């Protein structure tokens, strides 16, 4: 097993359990405790974990982002619920833009039953997911590949997105707050998503319940910049009243609890 694969598995364990123990990881991966300590040192330096005596704990700072391959395994059931709801909104023959989120990959999978769509994306993972679909137009934005994110960003990506006019833009986020709006962990991601929203007739935010009441580093837009929020679990009564007051439609997969 490569070191990067082992560290990603450690991150998955941290996501699930919030903490890890060196001796347990050494046994699990059949490597020395010193090797595990080096792995935890690297995760600590990257800001993804915080070393503690005998192990490490998860850094849950919303301004940091886990590698794509780790994030895509988080709350998979919730993302599938969101994907089913979003796919029900998209009609045959439409032009849509999707962002490079793990939720977008689930949405792309759910849409594969359609016979004809045009999809514009800056997500490498979405491009791969749709590579076996016939009868669709799949358009890559181009741009600069962002390490660990499988996403294309920068001026080239925003220029291409801005040259299209689509039926729906579907984006995700890291944080959703009534005062601070919709936020992400990275300014370049925010810039691309801002352009996506400006290019669409309908603007959809697809965000699972973990994003509510969080604020990440870079603002994408105010909540009034989206027409609909699609989530997995019914938001609180306060959020539902807020959406009603702002004229934002909210679709959810199941009741809380």
TORZARO-194427 format. One line per field, with one value per residue: residue number from 1; residue in three letters; y, z, x of N, C-alpha, C in turn. Coordinates in nm, 2 decimals, decimal comma, always signed. Atoms other than C-alpha are relative to their C-alpha. Layout:
<nodes>
resi: (NUM_...)
resn: (ALA_...)
n_Y: (Y_...)
n_Z: (Z_...)
n_X: (X_...)
ca_Y: (Y_...)
ca_Z: (Z_...)
ca_X: (X_...)
c_Y: (Y_...)
c_Z: (Z_...)
c_X: (X_...)
</nodes>
This chain:
<nodes>
resi: (1_2_3_4_5_6_7_8_9_10_11_12_13_14_15_16_17_18_19_20_21_22_23_24_25_26_27_28_29_30_31_32_33_34_35_36_37_38_39_40_41_42_43_44_45_46_47_48_49_50_51_52_53_54_55_56_57_58_59_60_61_62_63_64_65_66_67_68_69_70_71_72_73_74_75_76_77_78_79_80_81_82_83_84_85_86_87_88_89_90_91_92_93_94_95_96_97_98_99_100_101_102_103_104_105_106_107_108_109_110_111_112_113_114_115_116_117_118_119_120_121_122_123_124_125_126_127_128_129_130_131_132_133_134_135_136_137_138_139_140_141_142_143_144_145_146_147_148_149_150_151_152_153_154_155_156_157_158_159_160_161_162_163_164_165_166_167_168_169_170_171_172_173_174_175_176_177_178_179_180_181_182_183_184_185_186_187_188_189_190_191_192_193_194_195_196_197_198_199_200_201_202_203_204_205_206_207_208_209_210_211_212_213_214_215_216_217_218_219_220_221_222_223_224_225_226_227_228_229_230_231_232_233_234_235_236_237_238_239_240_241_242_243_244_245_246_247_248_249_250_251_252_253_254_255_256_257)
resn: (UNK_UNK_UNK_UNK_UNK_UNK_UNK_UNK_UNK_UNK_UNK_UNK_UNK_UNK_UNK_UNK_UNK_UNK_UNK_UNK_UNK_UNK_UNK_UNK_UNK_UNK_UNK_UNK_UNK_UNK_UNK_UNK_UNK_UNK_UNK_UNK_UNK_UNK_UNK_UNK_UNK_UNK_UNK_UNK_UNK_UNK_UNK_UNK_UNK_UNK_UNK_UNK_UNK_UNK_UNK_UNK_UNK_UNK_UNK_UNK_UNK_UNK_UNK_UNK_UNK_UNK_UNK_UNK_UNK_UNK_UNK_UNK_UNK_UNK_UNK_UNK_UNK_UNK_UNK_UNK_UNK_UNK_UNK_UNK_UNK_UNK_UNK_UNK_UNK_UNK_UNK_UNK_UNK_UNK_UNK_UNK_UNK_UNK_UNK_UNK_UNK_UNK_UNK_UNK_UNK_UNK_UNK_UNK_UNK_UNK_UNK_UNK_UNK_UNK_UNK_UNK_UNK_UNK_UNK_UNK_UNK_UNK_UNK_UNK_UNK_UNK_UNK_UNK_UNK_UNK_UNK_UNK_UNK_UNK_UNK_UNK_UNK_UNK_UNK_UNK_UNK_UNK_UNK_UNK_UNK_UNK_UNK_UNK_UNK_UNK_UNK_UNK_UNK_UNK_UNK_UNK_UNK_UNK_UNK_UNK_UNK_UNK_UNK_UNK_UNK_UNK_UNK_UNK_UNK_UNK_UNK_UNK_UNK_UNK_UNK_UNK_UNK_UNK_UNK_UNK_UNK_UNK_UNK_UNK_UNK_UNK_UNK_UNK_UNK_UNK_UNK_UNK_UNK_UNK_UNK_UNK_UNK_UNK_UNK_UNK_UNK_UNK_UNK_UNK_UNK_UNK_UNK_UNK_UNK_UNK_UNK_UNK_UNK_UNK_UNK_UNK_UNK_UNK_UNK_UNK_UNK_UNK_UNK_UNK_UNK_UNK_UNK_UNK_UNK_UNK_UNK_UNK_UNK_UNK_UNK_UNK_UNK_UNK_UNK_UNK_UNK_UNK_UNK_UNK_UNK_UNK_UNK_UNK_UNK_UNK_UNK_UNK_UNK_UNK_UNK_UNK_UNK)
n_Y: (-0,12_-0,12_-0,09_-0,09_+0,08_+0,02_-0,12_-0,02_+0,09_-0,06_-0,11_+0,06_+0,04_-0,12_-0,05_+0,09_+0,01_-0,13_+0,02_+0,13_+0,03_+0,04_+0,15_+0,06_-0,02_+0,08_+0,13_+0,01_-0,01_+0,09_-0,08_-0,04_-0,11_-0,12_-0,04_-0,07_-0,13_-0,08_-0,03_-0,10_-0,13_-0,07_-0,05_-0,11_-0,11_-0,04_-0,06_+0,09_+0,07_-0,05_+0,10_+0,01_+0,11_+0,14_+0,00_-0,13_-0,03_-0,06_-0,14_-0,02_-0,14_+0,00_-0,07_+0,10_+0,09_+0,13_+0,05_+0,04_+0,14_+0,02_-0,07_+0,06_+0,11_-0,06_-0,02_+0,05_+0,02_-0,13_-0,05_+0,07_-0,06_-0,13_+0,03_+0,04_-0,12_-0,09_+0,06_-0,02_-0,14_-0,02_+0,05_+0,04_-0,11_-0,12_-0,03_-0,02_-0,01_+0,06_-0,04_+0,12_+0,06_+0,15_+0,01_-0,01_+0,14_+0,08_-0,06_+0,05_+0,14_+0,01_-0,05_+0,08_+0,06_-0,09_+0,03_-0,11_-0,12_-0,07_-0,03_-0,08_+0,02_-0,01_+0,12_+0,12_+0,12_+0,01_+0,03_+0,15_+0,07_-0,01_+0,03_+0,11_-0,04_-0,04_-0,09_-0,12_-0,09_-0,02_-0,11_-0,04_-0,14_-0,03_-0,07_+0,05_+0,11_-0,02_+0,12_+0,07_-0,04_+0,05_-0,11_-0,10_-0,13_-0,11_-0,09_+0,08_+0,07_-0,10_-0,06_+0,09_+0,01_-0,12_-0,01_+0,08_-0,03_+0,13_+0,01_+0,01_+0,02_+0,08_-0,01_+0,03_-0,10_+0,04_-0,05_-0,07_-0,08_-0,10_-0,13_+0,00_+0,05_+0,13_-0,01_+0,11_+0,00_-0,05_-0,11_+0,04_+0,08_-0,10_-0,08_+0,08_+0,02_-0,12_-0,01_+0,10_-0,06_-0,11_+0,05_+0,09_-0,05_+0,04_+0,02_+0,10_+0,04_+0,14_+0,00_+0,08_-0,07_-0,04_-0,13_-0,10_-0,07_+0,00_-0,11_+0,03_-0,11_-0,09_-0,02_+0,02_-0,09_+0,00_+0,10_-0,05_+0,03_+0,13_+0,02_+0,12_+0,08_+0,14_+0,06_+0,13_+0,01_-0,12_-0,10_-0,04_-0,09_-0,13_+0,00_+0,01_-0,13_-0,08_+0,03_-0,05_-0,15_-0,04_+0,06_+0,10_+0,14_+0,10_+0,14_+0,09_+0,14_+0,07_-0,08_+0,02_+0,10)
n_Z: (+0,00_+0,00_-0,12_+0,01_-0,02_-0,14_-0,06_+0,04_-0,08_-0,14_+0,00_+0,00_-0,14_-0,08_+0,04_-0,06_-0,14_-0,05_-0,05_+0,03_-0,10_+0,08_-0,02_+0,08_+0,15_+0,03_+0,01_+0,11_+0,13_+0,00_+0,01_-0,13_-0,06_+0,05_+0,13_-0,03_-0,05_+0,12_+0,07_-0,08_+0,01_+0,13_-0,01_-0,09_+0,07_+0,10_-0,06_+0,01_-0,13_-0,11_-0,08_-0,14_-0,06_+0,04_+0,12_+0,06_+0,01_+0,12_+0,00_+0,07_+0,05_+0,13_+0,10_+0,06_+0,08_+0,01_+0,14_+0,07_-0,02_-0,14_-0,01_+0,07_-0,08_-0,12_+0,01_+0,14_+0,00_+0,02_+0,13_+0,09_-0,02_+0,07_+0,14_+0,05_+0,01_+0,11_+0,13_+0,03_+0,05_+0,12_+0,11_+0,12_+0,09_-0,07_-0,02_-0,14_-0,04_-0,13_-0,06_-0,03_-0,13_+0,00_+0,02_+0,14_+0,06_-0,03_+0,09_+0,13_+0,00_+0,00_+0,13_+0,11_+0,07_+0,10_+0,13_+0,07_-0,08_+0,02_-0,13_-0,01_-0,13_-0,03_-0,08_+0,07_-0,04_+0,07_+0,13_+0,01_-0,02_+0,12_+0,12_+0,07_+0,04_+0,14_+0,03_-0,08_+0,02_-0,13_+0,03_-0,11_+0,00_+0,01_-0,12_-0,08_-0,09_-0,14_-0,06_-0,10_+0,02_+0,13_+0,05_+0,09_-0,04_+0,06_+0,10_+0,11_-0,04_-0,01_+0,14_+0,08_-0,06_+0,02_+0,14_+0,02_-0,06_-0,03_-0,07_-0,14_-0,06_-0,13_-0,08_-0,15_-0,08_-0,12_-0,11_+0,03_-0,12_+0,03_+0,01_+0,09_+0,13_+0,05_+0,00_+0,04_-0,07_+0,08_+0,08_+0,14_+0,02_-0,01_+0,12_+0,10_-0,03_+0,03_+0,14_+0,03_-0,04_+0,09_+0,13_+0,00_-0,02_-0,13_-0,08_-0,11_-0,09_-0,05_-0,12_-0,10_-0,13_-0,07_+0,05_-0,06_-0,12_+0,00_+0,09_+0,05_+0,02_+0,11_+0,03_+0,13_+0,03_-0,10_+0,03_+0,10_+0,13_+0,05_+0,01_-0,07_-0,08_-0,01_-0,11_-0,03_-0,12_-0,02_-0,09_-0,12_+0,02_+0,03_+0,14_+0,09_+0,00_+0,07_+0,14_+0,04_+0,00_+0,11_+0,12_+0,04_-0,01_-0,07_+0,01_-0,08_+0,02_-0,11_-0,12_-0,09_-0,11)
n_X: (+0,08_-0,08_+0,02_+0,11_+0,12_+0,01_+0,04_+0,14_+0,08_-0,01_+0,10_+0,14_+0,02_+0,02_+0,13_+0,11_-0,02_-0,05_-0,14_-0,07_-0,10_-0,12_-0,01_+0,11_-0,02_-0,12_+0,05_+0,09_-0,07_-0,12_-0,12_-0,05_+0,06_-0,07_+0,06_+0,13_-0,03_-0,04_+0,12_+0,07_-0,08_+0,04_+0,14_+0,00_-0,06_+0,09_+0,11_+0,12_+0,01_-0,08_-0,06_+0,02_-0,08_+0,03_+0,09_+0,04_+0,15_+0,04_+0,02_+0,13_+0,00_+0,07_-0,08_-0,09_+0,07_-0,06_-0,02_+0,12_+0,03_+0,05_+0,12_+0,11_+0,06_+0,07_+0,15_+0,03_+0,15_+0,06_-0,03_+0,09_+0,14_+0,00_-0,02_+0,13_+0,09_-0,04_+0,03_+0,14_+0,02_-0,07_+0,08_-0,07_-0,05_-0,05_-0,14_-0,02_-0,14_-0,02_-0,13_-0,08_+0,02_+0,03_+0,14_+0,02_-0,03_+0,12_+0,10_-0,03_+0,04_+0,15_+0,05_-0,05_+0,12_+0,05_-0,05_-0,07_-0,03_-0,13_-0,06_-0,13_-0,05_-0,15_-0,04_-0,06_+0,08_+0,12_-0,03_-0,02_+0,13_+0,09_-0,07_+0,06_+0,14_+0,02_+0,11_-0,01_-0,12_-0,08_-0,10_-0,10_-0,03_-0,14_-0,05_-0,12_+0,04_-0,03_-0,04_+0,09_+0,14_+0,05_+0,08_-0,06_+0,03_-0,08_+0,07_+0,05_+0,13_+0,11_+0,03_+0,08_+0,13_+0,07_+0,04_+0,12_+0,13_+0,05_+0,12_-0,02_-0,14_+0,02_-0,13_+0,00_-0,07_-0,05_+0,08_+0,13_+0,03_+0,10_-0,06_-0,11_+0,04_-0,05_-0,14_-0,08_-0,13_-0,11_+0,05_+0,01_+0,13_+0,11_+0,00_+0,06_+0,14_+0,06_+0,03_+0,10_+0,13_+0,03_+0,02_+0,11_+0,14_+0,03_-0,12_+0,03_-0,10_+0,01_-0,09_+0,05_+0,04_-0,13_-0,05_+0,08_-0,05_-0,15_-0,06_-0,13_-0,09_+0,03_+0,14_+0,04_+0,11_+0,11_+0,10_+0,09_-0,05_+0,05_+0,14_+0,04_-0,10_+0,03_-0,08_+0,04_+0,08_+0,08_-0,07_+0,08_+0,12_-0,06_-0,05_+0,12_+0,06_-0,10_+0,02_+0,13_+0,00_-0,08_+0,05_-0,09_+0,06_-0,08_+0,04_-0,08_+0,03_+0,07_+0,02_-0,11_+0,02)
ca_Y: (+0,00_+0,34_+0,60_+0,83_+0,55_+0,47_+0,83_+0,86_+0,55_+0,71_+1,02_+0,81_+0,66_+1,01_+1,12_+0,83_+0,82_+1,17_+1,02_+0,75_+0,57_+0,50_+0,14_+0,05_+0,19_+0,01_-0,32_-0,24_-0,15_-0,39_-0,12_+0,02_+0,27_+0,51_+0,49_+0,58_+0,87_+1,00_+0,97_+1,17_+1,43_+1,49_+1,51_+1,75_+1,97_+1,97_+2,09_+1,78_+1,63_+1,74_+1,52_+1,41_+1,18_+0,84_+0,94_+1,22_+1,39_+1,52_+1,89_+1,99_+2,35_+2,42_+2,62_+2,30_+2,04_+1,67_+1,50_+1,43_+1,05_+1,08_+1,34_+1,13_+0,85_+1,09_+1,08_+0,87_+0,80_+1,17_+1,25_+0,98_+1,13_+1,47_+1,32_+1,16_+1,49_+1,69_+1,44_+1,47_+1,84_+1,79_+1,74_+1,57_+1,80_+2,05_+2,22_+2,21_+2,31_+2,10_+2,19_+1,96_+1,85_+1,49_+1,56_+1,65_+1,30_+1,14_+1,37_+1,27_+0,90_+0,96_+1,15_+0,87_+0,73_+1,04_+1,00_+1,35_+1,62_+1,88_+1,89_+2,15_+2,08_+2,16_+1,82_+1,55_+1,29_+1,39_+1,38_+1,02_+0,92_+1,04_+0,91_+0,60_+0,79_+0,81_+1,08_+1,35_+1,66_+1,66_+1,99_+2,04_+2,39_+2,34_+2,53_+2,45_+2,12_+2,16_+1,90_+1,65_+1,81_+1,66_+2,01_+2,26_+2,62_+2,96_+3,22_+2,96_+2,77_+3,09_+3,23_+2,91_+2,88_+3,25_+3,19_+2,96_+3,01_+2,71_+2,59_+2,50_+2,54_+2,29_+2,37_+2,26_+2,44_+2,40_+2,62_+2,77_+3,05_+3,29_+3,59_+3,50_+3,32_+3,03_+2,97_+2,75_+2,65_+2,81_+3,14_+2,98_+2,74_+3,03_+3,23_+2,94_+2,88_+3,24_+3,23_+2,91_+3,08_+3,38_+3,16_+2,98_+3,04_+2,83_+2,82_+2,51_+2,46_+2,09_+2,07_+1,80_+1,87_+1,90_+2,22_+2,41_+2,67_+2,65_+2,93_+2,85_+3,07_+3,22_+3,36_+3,23_+3,44_+3,54_+3,30_+3,52_+3,42_+3,07_+2,97_+2,64_+2,44_+2,06_+1,87_+1,53_+1,60_+1,85_+2,17_+2,32_+2,53_+2,84_+2,75_+2,66_+3,00_+3,17_+3,00_+3,09_+3,46_+3,47_+3,29_+3,01_+2,66_+2,38_+2,02_+1,75_+1,38_+1,28_+1,43_+1,48_+1,21)
ca_Z: (+0,00_-0,09_+0,19_+0,04_+0,03_+0,39_+0,49_+0,30_+0,49_+0,82_+0,72_+0,65_+1,00_+1,15_+0,96_+1,11_+1,46_+1,51_+1,66_+1,60_+1,81_+1,68_+1,82_+1,66_+1,32_+1,34_+1,38_+1,12_+0,84_+0,95_+0,97_+1,25_+1,49_+1,37_+1,02_+1,16_+1,35_+1,02_+0,86_+1,14_+1,13_+0,76_+0,83_+1,11_+0,89_+0,62_+0,88_+0,84_+1,19_+1,52_+1,69_+2,04_+2,29_+2,13_+1,82_+1,66_+1,64_+1,34_+1,26_+1,18_+1,07_+0,78_+0,60_+0,53_+0,28_+0,29_-0,03_-0,29_-0,25_+0,13_+0,10_-0,15_+0,11_+0,37_+0,41_+0,09_+0,18_+0,21_-0,12_-0,29_-0,15_-0,28_-0,62_-0,66_-0,58_-0,82_-1,10_-1,07_-1,16_-1,47_-1,80_-2,12_-2,35_-2,09_-2,05_-1,70_-1,52_-1,22_-0,99_-0,87_-0,55_-0,44_-0,44_-0,81_-0,88_-0,71_-0,92_-1,24_-1,16_-1,10_-1,43_-1,64_-1,72_-1,93_-2,30_-2,39_-2,18_-2,22_-1,91_-1,85_-1,56_-1,41_-1,23_-1,35_-1,15_-1,32_-1,66_-1,59_-1,45_-1,77_-2,01_-2,10_-2,17_-2,53_-2,68_-2,44_-2,49_-2,21_-2,20_-1,99_-1,88_-1,90_-1,65_-1,39_-1,21_-0,83_-0,65_-0,44_-0,56_-0,91_-1,01_-1,28_-1,17_-1,26_-1,53_-1,81_-1,63_-1,54_-1,90_-2,05_-1,80_-1,85_-2,23_-2,18_-2,09_-1,92_-1,78_-1,44_-1,23_-0,95_-0,69_-0,34_-0,06_+0,26_+0,47_+0,48_+0,72_+0,74_+0,79_+0,59_+0,31_+0,11_+0,16_+0,04_+0,16_-0,13_-0,32_-0,66_-0,61_-0,50_-0,81_-1,04_-0,86_-0,88_-1,25_-1,27_-1,09_-1,32_-1,62_-1,53_-1,54_-1,23_-0,95_-0,72_-0,41_-0,33_+0,03_+0,29_+0,65_+0,77_+0,58_+0,77_+1,02_+0,92_+0,77_+0,56_+0,44_+0,11_+0,03_-0,28_-0,26_-0,04_-0,01_-0,23_-0,52_-0,53_-0,62_-0,45_-0,18_-0,20_+0,11_+0,26_+0,60_+0,67_+0,80_+1,13_+1,16_+1,17_+0,84_+0,68_+0,79_+0,65_+0,32_+0,30_+0,38_+0,11_-0,15_-0,17_-0,24_-0,02_-0,11_+0,13_+0,14_+0,48_+0,81_+1,08_+1,35)
ca_X: (+0,00_+0,13_+0,17_-0,08_-0,34_-0,27_-0,31_-0,64_-0,77_-0,65_-0,85_-1,16_-1,12_-1,09_-1,40_-1,60_-1,45_-1,30_-0,98_-0,72_-0,47_-0,11_-0,10_-0,43_-0,34_+0,00_-0,18_-0,45_-0,21_+0,07_+0,33_+0,55_+0,43_+0,70_+0,55_+0,21_+0,36_+0,51_+0,17_+0,01_+0,29_+0,20_-0,17_-0,10_+0,12_-0,15_-0,40_-0,63_-0,56_-0,42_-0,17_-0,24_-0,07_-0,06_-0,27_-0,46_-0,80_-0,98_-0,95_-1,31_-1,22_-1,47_-1,20_-1,00_-1,10_-1,03_-0,89_-1,17_-1,14_-1,20_-1,48_-1,68_-1,73_-1,88_-2,26_-2,30_-2,67_-2,74_-2,57_-2,78_-3,10_-3,00_-2,90_-3,24_-3,42_-3,21_-3,24_-3,61_-3,58_-3,37_-3,56_-3,45_-3,25_-3,15_-2,82_-2,68_-2,36_-2,23_-1,95_-1,66_-1,82_-1,87_-2,24_-2,22_-2,07_-2,37_-2,60_-2,42_-2,48_-2,85_-2,89_-2,74_-3,09_-3,16_-3,13_-3,00_-2,84_-2,56_-2,34_-2,07_-1,84_-1,49_-1,49_-1,26_-1,46_-1,78_-1,62_-1,50_-1,84_-2,01_-1,75_-1,95_-2,28_-2,39_-2,60_-2,49_-2,27_-2,01_-1,81_-1,50_-1,42_-1,05_-0,83_-0,57_-0,60_-0,61_-0,42_-0,63_-0,95_-0,99_-1,12_-1,03_-1,01_-0,87_-0,94_-0,97_-1,24_-1,44_-1,41_-1,55_-1,83_-1,92_-1,96_-2,26_-2,62_-2,77_-3,10_-2,97_-2,65_-2,61_-2,34_-2,25_-2,07_-1,88_-2,10_-2,45_-2,53_-2,82_-2,60_-2,29_-2,46_-2,30_-1,93_-1,65_-1,30_-1,11_-1,14_-1,08_-1,37_-1,59_-1,50_-1,59_-1,92_-2,01_-1,98_-2,18_-2,47_-2,46_-2,48_-2,80_-3,18_-3,23_-2,97_-2,97_-2,77_-2,72_-2,59_-2,63_-2,74_-2,37_-2,33_-2,60_-2,50_-2,13_-1,91_-1,61_-1,33_-1,45_-1,79_-1,96_-2,28_-2,57_-2,85_-3,07_-2,85_-3,00_-3,35_-3,36_-3,18_-3,18_-3,07_-3,10_-3,26_-3,54_-3,38_-3,49_-3,81_-3,59_-3,43_-3,77_-3,91_-3,60_-3,64_-4,01_-3,94_-3,67_-3,87_-3,62_-3,77_-3,64_-3,65_-3,54_-3,52_-3,64_-3,76_-3,50_-3,46)
c_Y: (+0,13_+0,09_+0,09_-0,07_-0,03_+0,12_+0,04_-0,09_+0,05_+0,12_-0,05_-0,04_+0,12_+0,06_-0,07_+0,01_+0,12_-0,01_-0,13_-0,02_-0,07_-0,16_-0,08_+0,01_-0,08_-0,14_-0,01_+0,00_-0,08_+0,08_+0,05_+0,12_+0,13_+0,04_+0,07_+0,14_+0,10_+0,04_+0,11_+0,13_+0,07_+0,05_+0,12_+0,12_+0,05_+0,06_-0,09_-0,07_+0,08_-0,11_+0,01_-0,11_-0,13_-0,01_+0,13_+0,02_+0,07_+0,15_+0,03_+0,15_-0,01_+0,07_-0,10_-0,10_-0,13_-0,03_-0,05_-0,15_-0,03_+0,06_-0,08_-0,12_+0,05_+0,02_-0,04_-0,01_+0,14_+0,06_-0,07_+0,05_+0,13_-0,02_-0,04_+0,12_+0,09_-0,06_+0,01_+0,13_+0,01_-0,07_-0,04_+0,12_+0,13_+0,02_+0,04_+0,02_-0,07_+0,03_-0,13_-0,06_-0,15_-0,02_+0,00_-0,14_-0,09_+0,04_-0,05_-0,14_-0,01_+0,05_-0,09_-0,07_+0,09_-0,03_+0,12_+0,12_+0,07_+0,04_+0,07_-0,01_+0,03_-0,12_-0,11_-0,12_-0,01_-0,03_-0,15_-0,07_+0,00_-0,05_-0,12_+0,03_+0,04_+0,09_+0,13_+0,09_+0,03_+0,11_+0,02_+0,15_+0,02_+0,08_-0,07_-0,11_+0,03_-0,13_-0,05_+0,03_-0,06_+0,11_+0,09_+0,14_+0,10_+0,07_-0,08_-0,06_+0,10_+0,06_-0,10_-0,01_+0,13_+0,02_-0,08_+0,06_-0,13_+0,00_+0,00_-0,01_-0,07_+0,00_-0,05_+0,10_-0,07_+0,05_+0,08_+0,07_+0,11_+0,14_+0,01_-0,06_-0,14_+0,02_-0,12_+0,01_+0,08_+0,11_-0,04_-0,08_+0,10_+0,08_-0,08_-0,02_+0,12_+0,02_-0,10_+0,05_+0,11_-0,05_-0,08_+0,07_-0,04_-0,04_-0,09_-0,02_-0,14_-0,02_-0,09_+0,07_+0,04_+0,14_+0,12_+0,06_+0,00_+0,12_-0,04_+0,13_+0,11_+0,00_-0,03_+0,11_+0,01_-0,10_+0,04_-0,03_-0,14_+0,00_-0,11_-0,06_-0,14_-0,06_-0,13_-0,01_+0,13_+0,10_+0,04_+0,10_+0,14_+0,02_+0,00_+0,14_+0,10_-0,01_+0,06_+0,15_+0,05_-0,04_-0,10_-0,14_-0,09_-0,14_-0,08_-0,14_-0,07_+0,10_-0,03_-0,10_-0,13)
c_Z: (+0,00_+0,12_-0,01_+0,01_+0,14_+0,07_-0,03_+0,09_+0,15_+0,01_+0,00_+0,14_+0,09_-0,03_+0,08_+0,16_+0,08_+0,07_-0,04_+0,10_-0,08_+0,01_-0,08_-0,15_-0,04_-0,03_-0,13_-0,13_+0,00_-0,03_+0,14_+0,05_-0,04_-0,14_+0,01_+0,05_-0,11_-0,08_+0,07_+0,00_-0,13_+0,00_+0,09_-0,07_-0,11_+0,06_+0,01_+0,13_+0,10_+0,08_+0,14_+0,06_-0,05_-0,12_-0,06_+0,00_-0,13_+0,01_-0,08_-0,04_-0,14_-0,11_-0,06_-0,07_+0,00_-0,15_-0,06_+0,03_+0,14_+0,01_-0,06_+0,08_+0,12_-0,03_-0,14_-0,01_-0,03_-0,14_-0,10_+0,00_-0,08_-0,15_-0,06_-0,01_-0,12_-0,14_-0,04_-0,06_-0,14_-0,11_-0,12_-0,09_+0,06_+0,00_+0,14_+0,03_+0,14_+0,05_+0,03_+0,13_-0,01_-0,02_-0,15_-0,07_+0,02_-0,10_-0,14_-0,02_-0,02_-0,13_-0,12_-0,07_-0,11_-0,13_-0,06_+0,10_-0,05_+0,14_-0,01_+0,14_+0,01_+0,09_-0,08_+0,03_-0,08_-0,15_-0,02_+0,02_-0,12_-0,13_-0,08_-0,04_-0,14_-0,02_+0,07_-0,06_+0,13_-0,03_+0,12_-0,01_-0,03_+0,13_+0,07_+0,10_+0,14_+0,07_+0,11_-0,01_-0,12_-0,06_-0,08_+0,04_-0,07_-0,11_-0,12_+0,03_+0,01_-0,14_-0,08_+0,06_-0,03_-0,15_-0,03_+0,08_+0,02_+0,07_+0,15_+0,04_+0,13_+0,07_+0,14_+0,07_+0,12_+0,12_-0,05_+0,12_-0,04_-0,02_-0,11_-0,13_-0,03_-0,02_-0,04_+0,07_-0,08_-0,09_-0,15_-0,03_+0,01_-0,13_-0,12_+0,02_-0,02_-0,14_-0,05_+0,03_-0,09_-0,14_-0,02_+0,03_+0,14_+0,08_+0,12_+0,09_+0,06_+0,12_+0,11_+0,14_+0,08_-0,03_+0,07_+0,12_+0,01_-0,09_-0,03_-0,05_-0,10_-0,04_-0,15_-0,04_+0,12_-0,04_-0,10_-0,14_-0,05_+0,00_+0,08_+0,08_+0,01_+0,10_+0,03_+0,12_+0,01_+0,09_+0,12_-0,04_-0,03_-0,14_-0,10_+0,00_-0,08_-0,15_-0,06_-0,01_-0,12_-0,13_-0,06_+0,02_+0,07_-0,02_+0,09_-0,01_+0,11_+0,12_+0,10_+0,11_-0,06)
c_X: (+0,09_-0,03_-0,12_-0,14_-0,03_-0,05_-0,15_-0,09_+0,00_-0,10_-0,14_-0,03_-0,03_-0,13_-0,11_+0,01_+0,06_+0,14_+0,05_+0,11_+0,12_+0,01_-0,10_+0,02_+0,12_-0,04_-0,09_+0,07_+0,13_+0,13_+0,05_-0,07_+0,07_-0,06_-0,13_+0,02_+0,04_-0,13_-0,08_+0,07_-0,04_-0,14_-0,01_+0,05_-0,10_-0,13_-0,13_-0,02_+0,09_+0,06_-0,03_+0,08_-0,05_-0,09_-0,02_-0,15_-0,02_-0,01_-0,12_-0,02_-0,06_+0,08_+0,10_-0,09_+0,08_+0,02_-0,14_-0,04_-0,04_-0,14_-0,12_-0,06_-0,07_-0,14_-0,05_-0,15_-0,06_+0,02_-0,09_-0,14_-0,01_+0,00_-0,14_-0,10_+0,04_-0,02_-0,14_-0,04_+0,04_-0,08_+0,09_+0,03_+0,05_+0,15_+0,02_+0,15_+0,00_+0,14_+0,09_-0,02_-0,03_-0,15_-0,03_+0,03_-0,12_-0,12_+0,02_-0,04_-0,15_-0,06_+0,03_-0,11_-0,06_+0,06_+0,09_+0,01_+0,13_+0,05_+0,13_+0,05_+0,15_+0,04_+0,05_-0,08_-0,13_+0,02_+0,03_-0,13_-0,09_+0,06_-0,06_-0,15_+0,00_-0,11_+0,00_+0,11_+0,06_+0,11_+0,08_+0,03_+0,15_+0,04_+0,11_-0,05_+0,05_+0,03_-0,09_-0,14_-0,07_-0,09_+0,09_-0,04_+0,08_-0,07_-0,05_-0,13_-0,11_-0,04_-0,09_-0,14_-0,09_-0,05_-0,12_-0,11_-0,08_-0,14_+0,01_+0,15_-0,02_+0,14_-0,02_+0,08_+0,06_-0,08_-0,12_-0,05_-0,10_+0,06_+0,11_-0,02_+0,07_+0,15_+0,07_+0,14_+0,11_-0,06_-0,02_-0,12_-0,12_-0,02_-0,07_-0,15_-0,08_-0,04_-0,10_-0,14_-0,05_-0,04_-0,13_-0,14_-0,04_+0,13_-0,03_+0,12_-0,03_+0,09_-0,07_-0,01_+0,13_+0,04_-0,08_+0,06_+0,16_+0,04_+0,14_+0,07_-0,04_-0,15_-0,03_-0,10_-0,09_-0,10_-0,11_+0,04_-0,03_-0,15_-0,05_+0,11_-0,06_+0,09_-0,06_-0,10_-0,08_+0,07_-0,09_-0,11_+0,05_+0,05_-0,12_-0,07_+0,08_-0,02_-0,13_+0,00_+0,08_-0,04_+0,09_-0,07_+0,10_-0,05_+0,09_-0,04_-0,07_-0,01_+0,12_-0,04_-0,04)
</nodes>
